[in-house]
């Protein structure tokens, strides 16, 4: 199969794509795990602040604690980091299963299965993509210096958090 009619993909391109997908899902799983942990800790902090405000009859602390609990609850409901972590792990497993079989597959069936996996992909934050490209370039001993120069603040933050 040809990606955009220019030239057929060779095996190295497909292996790079597979390696990139596995690494991207690794980063996304880690980001979701860290977000889930952070939101849980903030929720616990808000709950302890709320309990402290009841004991001390402090309306300011109660307001701050209530706001903190509201924001973290909304983030938990909207982003569902625990579910995202599980979903990323499941998708990563599909890609690693393909990785374990690539030596037995010819190029056409490898390409077909890779395209099928991409069709089932989950939405991943764009900020993780450049960091993942840098990871894969380092794994393959490629020059990543031009990629590192292209990192924005958001990319660096996402890279740090994942």
Secondary structure, 3 states (H helix, E strand, C coil): CECCCCCECCHHHHHHHHHHHHHHHHHHHHHHHHHHHHHHHHHHHHHHHHHHHHHHCCHHHHHHHHHHHHHHHHHHHHHCHHHHHHHHHHHHHHHHHHHHHHHHCCHHHHHHHHHHHHHCCCCCCCHHHHHHHHHHHHHCCCCCHHHHHCCCHHHHHHHHHC
